[in-house]
């Protein structure tokens, strides 16, 4: 286990000490056993303890900062970020992050063709929402009890798979993946559709497949919650920046209109 003396050995700047302590407390530095290490991750590993790889938390901090900056930019431009985390230990954190940022998510299972065959998937989401509208309006009352039961079963099956995609009205501008090895199909589709990927990179991951890898444990609940919280905060910061920019632009426009009206009024008097 990495200890406080290891942080001193890493020689971080004083201002980064608090963040490194937070990263360690969340357990993001604990990797897999050495035999599972991907060769491309070796540059991001600090040491090995009891056959367990220990991730360099200074590298984690650096890569996390880059990912956060990218996410802030995406959100500031009004972009859509798809959250993906289908293994049990990641689902709650992913759903919480998506809910906090108003973004779509996938936690049940990756839907083949979600990105590469988006139009077909969109039709399934529309079908789910259409059933809900008809049910709310009472339009289903005209059907027999047996027919309504069949529609309910269809609706339940659609919700189970597509519920998190209600906000995905077009292809996302970026995708957050908790475990790139577990959700390799999602990573492959994102690469084919040229969608940037932000992902936790545990020691068994190939970081070269990810545009914004974050060296981190991707199994422990605390580590996943810490990272999803940081990424959600970055998205929220980007949204706030967009709102401020929009307010400033509106104020400037109103100022110009007022000045123009005053100028016209003076010209009329003259």
HUPEMO-V437413 format. One record per pair of residues at least 6 apart in sequence whose ideal C-beta (glycine too) atoms are under 7 Angstrom apart, sorted by sequence separation. I is the first residue (numbers start at 1). GAP is how many residues later the second one is. D is the distance in whole Angstrom. If there is no record, write none. Layout:
<<I:GAP:D> <I:GAP:D>>
//
This chain:
<<23:6:7> <48:6:7> <85:6:6> <98:6:7> <134:6:5> <177:6:5> <201:6:5> <207:6:4> <217:6:4> <218:6:7> <47:7:5> <74:7:6> <98:7:4> <113:7:6> <114:7:5> <180:7:5> <190:7:5> <216:7:6> <12:8:6> <45:8:5> <46:8:5> <85:8:7> <113:8:6> <140:8:6> <45:9:7> <46:9:6> <85:9:4> <177:9:6> <201:9:6> <45:10:6> <46:10:4> <71:10:7> <95:10:6> <111:10:6> <177:10:6> <187:10:6> <44:11:6> <45:11:6> <83:11:5> <94:11:6> <140:11:6> <175:11:7> <199:11:5> <216:11:6> <44:12:6> <95:12:6> <201:12:4> <7:13:5> <94:13:5> <197:13:5> <201:13:6> <214:13:7> <31:14:7> <34:14:6> <83:14:6> <197:14:5> <198:14:4> <199:14:6> <200:14:5> <201:14:5> <202:14:7> <44:15:5> <83:15:4> <175:15:5> <196:15:5> <197:15:7> <199:15:7> <201:15:7> <202:15:6> <37:16:6> <91:16:4> <196:16:7> <200:16:4> <202:16:4> <34:17:5> <33:18:5> <191:18:7> <200:18:4> <33:19:6> <34:19:6> <180:19:4> <83:20:6> <86:20:7> <131:20:6> <175:20:5> <177:20:6> <31:21:6> <32:21:6> <82:21:7> <86:21:6> <174:21:7> <179:21:7> <180:21:7> <2:22:6> <30:22:7> <31:22:4> <81:22:5> <82:22:5> <83:22:4> <84:22:5> <85:22:6> <86:22:7> <171:22:7> <174:22:5> <175:22:5> <176:22:5> <177:22:4> <178:22:6> <187:22:6> <31:23:7> <80:23:7> <86:23:6> <172:23:6> <181:23:6> <30:24:7> <31:24:5> <80:24:7> <82:24:7> <86:24:6> <131:24:5> <171:24:7> <174:24:6> <181:24:6> <29:25:6> <180:25:5> <29:26:5> <2:27:5> <28:27:7> <128:27:7> <200:27:6> <29:28:5> <180:29:7> <128:30:4> <180:30:6> <127:31:6> <128:31:6> <28:32:6> <24:33:6> <198:33:7> <23:34:5> <124:34:6> <128:34:5> <10:36:7> <20:37:5> <23:37:6> <125:37:5> <20:38:7> <23:38:7> <124:38:6> <179:39:5> <125:40:5> <178:40:6> <20:41:6> <125:41:7> <19:42:6> <16:45:6> <10:46:7> <12:46:6> <178:46:6> <1:48:6> <10:48:5> <111:50:6> <2:52:5> <108:52:6> <108:53:6> <118:53:6> <176:55:6> <115:56:6> <107:57:6> <106:58:6> <105:59:4> <104:60:6> <104:61:5> <104:63:4> <103:64:6> <104:64:4> <102:65:7> <98:66:7> <110:73:6> <112:73:7> <116:73:5> <115:74:4> <110:75:5> <114:75:7> <115:75:6> <110:76:5> <116:76:6> <116:77:6> <115:78:5> <115:80:7> <94:84:6> <82:86:6> <80:88:7> <90:88:4> <90:89:7> <80:90:7> <82:90:4> <81:91:6> <84:91:6> <80:92:5> <81:92:7> <84:92:7> <87:92:6> <80:93:5> <81:93:5> <82:93:5> <83:93:5> <84:93:5> <85:93:4> <79:94:3> <81:94:7> <84:94:7> <79:95:7> <81:95:6> <87:95:5> <86:96:7> <86:97:6> <74:99:5> <84:99:5> <74:100:5> <84:102:5> <71:127:7> <70:128:7> <89:130:6> <67:131:5> <93:131:5> <97:131:4> <101:131:5> <89:132:6> <93:132:5> <96:132:7> <100:132:5> <90:134:5> <94:134:6> <97:134:7> <101:134:4> <89:135:6> <93:135:4> <97:135:4> <101:135:6> <70:142:6> <67:145:4> <66:146:6> <67:147:5> <55:148:7> <53:150:4> <63:150:6> <64:150:5> <63:151:5> <63:152:6> <60:154:7> <81:154:6> <60:155:5> <59:156:5> <60:156:6> <45:158:6> <56:159:7> <41:160:7> <55:160:5> <71:160:6> <75:160:5> <55:161:7> <41:162:5> <68:162:7> <72:162:5> <76:162:4> <68:163:7> <71:163:4> <75:163:3> <41:164:6> <67:164:7> <71:164:5> <74:164:7> <75:164:5> <78:164:6> <38:165:7> <72:165:5> <73:165:6> <76:165:5> <37:166:5> <38:166:6> <40:166:5> <41:166:6> <64:166:6> <68:166:4> <72:166:4> <76:166:5> <36:167:7> <37:167:7> <38:167:6> <40:167:6> <71:167:6> <75:167:7> <36:168:4> <38:168:5> <40:168:5> <72:169:7> <32:170:6> <31:171:6> <32:171:5> <44:171:4> <31:172:3> <32:172:5> <31:186:7> <30:187:5> <28:188:4> <28:189:5> <27:190:6> <30:190:7> <27:193:5> <27:195:5> <28:195:5> <26:196:5> <27:196:5> <26:197:5> <28:198:6> <28:199:7> <26:200:4>>
//
